[in-house]
Amino acid sequence: MSRLLSPYAGIFFDLDGTLADTAPDLVAATNKLLVARNLTPKPYEFLRPYASAGARGLLEGAFGISPDHEDFVALRDEFFSNYEKALLVDSKLFDGIDHLLDQMDAASLPWGIITNKSERFTNPLTDLMGLRQRAVSTVSGDTTPYSKPHPEPILHAARISNIDPSKSIYVGDDIRDVLAGKAAGMKTVAAAYGYCGCKEPPEAWGADYIANNPLDLLQIIFPNKE
C-alpha cells in the first residue's frame, strides 16, 4: 500500500470558511437580530460571504453599519449572545475535510487551527466538532495581543507546536489569511471554496496555491506518494 508523504512539517488552517462551514449558524444569529427589530431577515446566500469577517462583517451586511457606529457595540454583544447559545446547530466540516484530517493523522503530519474567532467561541465549537482534541495547537483571535493579518497568531501556533514556520503551510479563505501566512514565512493556500468575503478574488491574494475544494488540499499537502 502506498504511503502519503508531505514535504511540509506542519499544516495550519483557518477555521470558519476553511475547515468548517459555520456560516449557517452565524447567519442565523445575525437574522435573529433583524427579527427582534421587526426587520426582514437577509437571505442566507447574501450574508454568507460576510461570515468571513465575523461579527463586524455580518453586522455590516445586515445593518449597513461599521464598528464606529453608535449602535455597533450593543448589536455585536447581542449577536455574540445569540451565537453562543447555538454554536453547532447546522455548522459542519466542509465535505472532504474529515478525510483530509484523517489522512494527515495517519501520516503523523501535525496540523493546527488559527482563527480570528475569540476563544469564547473557538474552544467550545472545536471541542464539539472534535477538532481541538486532534489539533497540535488552537489559536484564537484573542490568544495573543494580535489577530490576523498580523503574523503573531500563526507564529505563536508554530512555536507551541514546535514546528518550523518555513516548512509549513497556512490555509485560509480570506486575504488576511494569506497576508498573515506569508508574513509568518509559511507557504499559503487560498481556500476558494470558503466565504471569500473580501473584494479581491482569491486569484488576486498572492497565495502560493488555490484550493477550489478540500480534495485540492489533499493534492497540495501530499504531492508525492511512497
Buried (B, 14 or more C-beta within 10 A) or exposed (E): EEEBEBEBBBBBBBBBBBBBBBBBBBBBBBBBBBEEEEEEBBEEEEBBBBBBBBBBBBBBBBBEBEEEEEEBEEBBEBBBEBBEEBBBEEBBBBEBBBEBBEBBEEBEBBBBBBBBBBBEBBBBBBBEBEBBEBBBBBBBBBBBEBBBBBBBBBBBBBEBBEBEBEBBBBBBBBBBBBBBBBBBBBBBBBBBBBBBBBEEEBEEBEBBBBBEEBBBBBEBBBEEEE
